[in-house]
Amino acid sequence: MPNDMTPPKPSAVKRATCMLEVLAARRVTPNMIRVTLTGPEMAAIPASTAGGHCKIMLPAEGQDAAALARQMAEGPKPTTRTYTIRHARPEVCEIDIDFVAHGDNGPASAWAARAKPGDFIGFAGPGAPKLTDHEADYYLIAADMSALPVAAAGLEQLPRDAQGIAIFEVLSEADRQPIDAPAGIEQHWLIHDNAEVESTLATDMIEGLDLPEGRIKTLVAGETGVIRRLRMHLRGDRALPRGDVYASGYWRIGLAEDAHRKVKNIEAADDEAKLAAAS
Ligand SMILES: Cc1cc2nc3c(=O)[nH]c(=O)nc-3n(C[C@H](O)[C@H](O)[C@H](O)COP(=O)(O)OP(=O)(O)OC[C@H]3O[C@@H](n4cnc5c(N)ncnc54)[C@H](O)[C@@H]3O)c2cc1C
């Protein structure tokens, strides 16, 4: 039965392109910054869109909100990054976005580390939440820190009697977060303390799992090298149907987002060709 957190159909939510103001920014854990943003358009973003992605547009050095809004409308495209709506509170026109604090090497990470009340960013979204099919027998969730927001929101929206496993990979023990997942979802927290080295922890664990019979739905996201291996395992070795596997690369070691997106699309097409040839 749908509950009040059942995500709406994407077409039912009006997408907004607007400016948002920072209300607050704080470290939820040592390597995760939660930025609370507000704007009147957030009244139309239902709480159940948590887990949907959005685009943020960052101001250039010294640029004011009016100039960024003009640039968003007229171009050239401002620096744009993809994030997840962690919480939406339409009743007070607020959303939270959780940013991995990976230093000043990326403009979004650098912006979040300095964000303070009164700062602003451009916003476009939301996209659809990723775990909207609640009819599976078992859920397999795997997320590094960039995908903790989508995984946590998805788990919070699952029916309370859902069964499954959630494997989180974080940078330190202190980066574990309480997640209100159904009791039947077994939670595992793995520590991989060097984001510049591709991790094998989650993949090794998932490859060794004894998964139950029945329909398995997955939400697997994080560093693209790791996710490619997991996608091939889940779709190839485990033969899970394409429609039941959400496996998405959220960032790539050594690549900024625009370069990553191009490579990711080529690699995903390559992986699909390999899967088709093997089936
Ligand atoms: C659908 C979707 C939803 C996403 N949701 C979130 C979210 O809610 N929270 C979140 O933190 N990220 C999220 N991401 C990932 C985020 O878009 C990327 O991490 C993005 O590259 C960050 O932009 P940046 O400007 O900080 O770094 P970029 O300029 O893109 O990259 C600069 C350098 O930083 C490195 N880098 C990028 N991301 C990370 C990272 N996570 N850890 C370590 N090094 C990194 C890159 O490899 C590169 O060397 C999401 C991605 C997608 C596709």
The ligand as an SDF file (V2000), in Angstrom:
LIG
                    3D

 53 58  0  0  0  0  0  0  0  0999 V2000
   22.5090   11.7940   -9.7440 C   0  0  0  0  0  0  0  0  0  0  0  0
   23.6820   12.2740   -8.8790 C   0  0  0  0  0  0  0  0  0  0  0  0
   23.4610   12.6450   -7.5690 C   0  0  0  0  0  0  0  0  0  0  0  0
   24.5350   13.0620   -6.7480 C   0  0  0  0  0  0  0  0  0  0  0  0
   24.2850   13.4050   -5.4430 N   0  0  0  0  0  0  0  0  0  0  0  0
   25.3240   13.8090   -4.6460 C   0  0  0  0  0  0  0  0  0  0  0  0
   25.0890   14.2170   -3.2880 C   0  0  0  0  0  0  0  0  0  0  0  0
   23.9460   14.3070   -2.8160 O   0  0  0  0  0  0  0  0  0  0  0  0
   26.1750   14.5570   -2.5310 N   0  0  0  0  0  0  0  0  0  0  0  0
   27.4510   14.5400   -3.0390 C   0  0  0  0  0  0  0  0  0  0  0  0
   28.4020   14.8630   -2.3040 O   0  0  0  0  0  0  0  0  0  0  0  0
   27.6990   14.1760   -4.3210 N   0  0  0  0  0  0  0  0  0  0  0  0
   26.6550   13.8330   -5.1370 C   0  0  0  0  0  0  0  0  0  0  0  0
   26.8940   13.4880   -6.4370 N   0  0  0  0  0  0  0  0  0  0  0  0
   28.2840   13.5080   -6.9050 C   0  0  0  0  0  0  0  0  0  0  0  0
   28.7450   14.9130   -7.3200 C   0  0  0  0  0  0  0  0  0  0  0  0
   27.9850   15.3570   -8.4210 O   0  0  0  0  0  0  0  0  0  0  0  0
   30.2310   14.8280   -7.7160 C   0  0  0  0  0  0  0  0  0  0  0  0
   30.9790   14.4200   -6.6200 O   0  0  0  0  0  0  0  0  0  0  0  0
   30.7580   16.1310   -8.2930 C   0  0  0  0  0  0  0  0  0  0  0  0
   31.9120   15.7990   -9.0360 O   0  0  0  0  0  0  0  0  0  0  0  0
   31.1520   17.1360   -7.2120 C   0  0  0  0  0  0  0  0  0  0  0  0
   31.5230   18.3400   -7.8290 O   0  0  0  0  0  0  0  0  0  0  0  0
   32.8080   19.1600   -7.3760 P   0  0  0  0  0  0  0  0  0  0  0  0
   32.6880   20.5030   -8.0210 O   0  0  0  0  0  0  0  0  0  0  0  0
   32.9450   19.1150   -5.8890 O   0  0  0  0  0  0  0  0  0  0  0  0
   34.0290   18.3580   -7.9860 O   0  0  0  0  0  0  0  0  0  0  0  0
   34.4490   18.2580   -9.5600 P   0  0  0  0  0  0  0  0  0  0  0  0
   34.8930   19.5840  -10.0750 O   0  0  0  0  0  0  0  0  0  0  0  0
   33.3590   17.5810  -10.3070 O   0  0  0  0  0  0  0  0  0  0  0  0
   35.7060   17.2860   -9.4710 O   0  0  0  0  0  0  0  0  0  0  0  0
   36.9720   17.7740   -9.0470 C   0  0  0  0  0  0  0  0  0  0  0  0
   37.8100   16.6490   -8.4510 C   0  0  0  0  0  0  0  0  0  0  0  0
   37.1510   16.1750   -7.2800 O   0  0  0  0  0  0  0  0  0  0  0  0
   37.0530   14.7630   -7.3100 C   0  0  0  0  0  0  0  0  0  0  0  0
   35.7770   14.3660   -6.6580 N   0  0  0  0  0  0  0  0  0  0  0  0
   34.5170   14.5960   -7.0930 C   0  0  0  0  0  0  0  0  0  0  0  0
   33.6140   14.0740   -6.2630 N   0  0  0  0  0  0  0  0  0  0  0  0
   34.3160   13.4810   -5.2670 C   0  0  0  0  0  0  0  0  0  0  0  0
   33.9390   12.7480   -4.1200 C   0  0  0  0  0  0  0  0  0  0  0  0
   32.6350   12.5140   -3.8050 N   0  0  0  0  0  0  0  0  0  0  0  0
   34.9180   12.2880   -3.3210 N   0  0  0  0  0  0  0  0  0  0  0  0
   36.2380   12.5070   -3.5940 C   0  0  0  0  0  0  0  0  0  0  0  0
   36.6630   13.1860   -4.7050 N   0  0  0  0  0  0  0  0  0  0  0  0
   35.6970   13.6680   -5.5190 C   0  0  0  0  0  0  0  0  0  0  0  0
   37.0360   14.4150   -8.7920 C   0  0  0  0  0  0  0  0  0  0  0  0
   37.4970   13.1040   -9.0070 O   0  0  0  0  0  0  0  0  0  0  0  0
   37.9560   15.4410   -9.3870 C   0  0  0  0  0  0  0  0  0  0  0  0
   39.3010   14.9960   -9.3000 O   0  0  0  0  0  0  0  0  0  0  0  0
   25.8430   13.0980   -7.2750 C   0  0  0  0  0  0  0  0  0  0  0  0
   26.0570   12.7450   -8.6270 C   0  0  0  0  0  0  0  0  0  0  0  0
   24.9760   12.3330   -9.4130 C   0  0  0  0  0  0  0  0  0  0  0  0
   25.2300   11.9550  -10.8560 C   0  0  0  0  0  0  0  0  0  0  0  0
  1  2  1  0
  2  3  1  0
  2 52  2  0
  3  4  2  0
  4  5  1  0
  4 50  1  0
  5  6  2  0
  6  7  1  0
  6 13  1  0
  7  8  2  0
  7  9  1  0
  9 10  1  0
 10 11  2  0
 10 12  1  0
 12 13  2  0
 13 14  1  0
 14 15  1  0
 14 50  1  0
 15 16  1  0
 16 17  1  0
 16 18  1  0
 18 19  1  0
 18 20  1  0
 20 21  1  0
 20 22  1  0
 22 23  1  0
 23 24  1  0
 24 25  2  0
 24 26  1  0
 24 27  1  0
 27 28  1  0
 28 29  2  0
 28 30  1  0
 28 31  1  0
 31 32  1  0
 32 33  1  0
 33 34  1  0
 33 48  1  0
 34 35  1  0
 35 36  1  0
 35 46  1  0
 36 37  1  0
 36 45  1  0
 37 38  2  0
 38 39  1  0
 39 40  1  0
 39 45  2  0
 40 41  1  0
 40 42  2  0
 42 43  1  0
 43 44  2  0
 44 45  1  0
 46 47  1  0
 46 48  1  0
 48 49  1  0
 50 51  2  0
 51 52  1  0
 52 53  1  0
M  END
$$$$
